[in-house]
Amino acid sequence: MRISKNLIGLAAVGILAAGCGSSSSDDSAGSSGSSGSAGSASQAPSEEAKAPEPGADLAVPVTGPQPDVLASSSDPKLKVTPKPANGASFTEKVEHKLQEDLLGRLKVPGKTSANCPDGVTQKASAVSICNVTYEGATVPYEIEISEKYKPGSFLTFYNSTPKKGLLVAKNAYDRFWTANKGRSDISKLSCEELPAAKAVDEETETGFHCQYWGKYAGEDGKGGFVKLGIKVNRHNVDFFEVR
């Protein structure tokens, strides 16, 4: 399991980041958006492949990228303000960083909050639990202080590990479009109405589906709808064919 590594300066600076992660910020985390149809794109996948079956689409047609999904995890719209004051506690700084971590993974602005109910224990190898919410969905995080921590250290290194994935409608619609927009053999992309934000187990079937019309799908190879299941991992949304 990949984890975010972080450090916090105890003097007065904010939270610094160090370690691994897939977004531009080393400790980028993930989250979500509200449901709705995708925005229109300049060109849909292959007009030639379109199916002649009216009314067979799922509830939400996916006709283009989602305008609320940002290109970069470092976009200022994903920053949480105000930042903790210089004299804020270690726990307050961790709570702030976790919110930006989640937003950076999702790349979708949204309402966030964070709470570490028992605080963050600042001792070597200590483990604490924090809860981060995005648009009402809660993702628990495990915070583990570095085993090399020494009391009075100027910097505190810690690992932050989300214990749940987050399915976000806008993120999923955008990913579905992006993954298929260059194909000439498919059309009529659509999805069930996905939740604005829902905490789910990572790499596990969510029970939600999307579909497309495949020009060469179907038992006779003459075209048909292809049903796809949805899974969420740490940094993305994955689709898999359902037989």
GIZIVEN-V782884 format. One line per field, one symbol per residue. psi: psi as a letter, one per 40 degrees, with the letter a starting at -180 (. if undefined). burial: + if it has 9 or more other C-alpha atoms within 8 Angstrom, else -. A space follows every 50 residues. Layout:
BEGIN
psi=???
burial=???
END
This chain:
BEGIN
psi=hiihhiihheceiahiiiaiieidhdfhaabaaiiiiiiiidhihhddei iegieeiidhhgeiihdehidieehdeeihiiiiideiiddddddddddd ddddddfhiihiiihgdeihhgiheihihihhihfehhhiihhhiieehh heidihiihhhheiihhhddddddddddeedeheeiafhiiihiidhhhi hifiheeiiiiihhdeiideeeiiihhhihihadeihihihh.
burial=--++++++++---++-+++++-+++++++++++++-+++----+++--++ +-----++-+++++++--++-++-+--+-----+-----+++++++++++ ++++++++++-+-+-+---+--+++++++++++++-++++++++++--+- -----++++++++++++++++++++++--+----++++++++++++++++ ++---+-+++++++++++---++++++++++++++-+-+----
END
